[in-house]
Amino acid sequence: MSYSNFKDPIGLLKRMLLSGNKTAYSILFREFFTKLMIPIDLLLRNSEKRKLKKSNDSSLPIILVLGGSRSGTTLLYQTLERYLPVSYISNFIASFVNSPISAYKLFHRLIPKSIESYQSYFGSVQGFGGPNDAFFLWNRWLGEDRNHAPEDISEESKMEMRTFFNTWLNTTKKPFLNKNNRNSLCAPMFDKIFPNIFFVEIYRDPVFVVQSIILSRRTVQGSDKVGWGLLAKDTENHEDPLAYIDDICHQVFEVNQTLAKNRAKINPKKYFRVSYEKFCENPSDIIKLVSNQALDYTITDKTLANLKFSMASNGQRLTDVEFIRIKNCLKNLQDKNKVA
């Protein structure tokens, strides 16, 4: 967790400690573990450089999960990781910021499997074997800002990115899977960089996305008015007590517009899309689609039998005044977009 993206890191630490949430405690323990691993990470750095120099092209696919903040991307990531024969950056490997490939080669037999739980804490999951967003890795090429991304990067950075993932794929000998919401802003660029890449987008009713981001602001940032999530901005209107709702509605609308614009630039055969609601009702459909189309791998119906997720979070959790404001603001944005 990079605290540079949080306005009140001390407050966040207190809220995590008082939350009673096991995943929150797991995140804090991993932060401590990462600090302990710094000497080993530095020792492995030279080995990492040698591996990258010997990189050869790989034909194995890369699969990126896309979607806005609080749209279900973490749940989709966990599910695909559990049922598909893929590699991914685990929470354990994420502790080796300078040497993830060398750490994988050295320790992969010791890393536990991801735990059989689909709980998460604002995009982070429990256990050393759990799938990680890998911000530490993507930040090498996209910068430190978790909520925004450059329109393009240098040719040198693109080459470094290709080199890293070719080396990772050749080392793990498995396709690579990752979820990082910021990558939703970069899909067309990634499509040009990697010849064998696939995208899986999940989208959710924007009313409940806005509601979830409001609740996330309160927990993560400690304030309604401090931005959180993809394309977030701080609320500057201090006269209207509900101005933060309008800001978040604009944020969610802009993310959806960006996803649609980027999606139109990519071959539909490489781009899969599912609603959060349909995914929760029947996860097997998107799992089979990705498995068959991206991996040429068949999953038996028996493996996916009875897999289903609750949609309890798709219910009103704010006051009537807040909830009505969300609906009205989103309707106005949609109407204006139709006119334009």
PyMOL commands that set and color helices and strands:
alter all, ss='L'
color gray80, all
select helices_A, chain A and resi 3-5+9-18+22-36+38-53+73-83+93-95+100-107+135-142+155-172+181-185+187-193+206-221+243-263+268-270+276-281+284-295+301-304+320-339
alter helices_A, ss='H'
color red, helices_A
select strands_A, chain A and resi 62-66+120-121+124-125+176-179+197-203+271-275
alter strands_A, ss='S'
color yellow, strands_A
deselect
rebuild
show_as cartoon
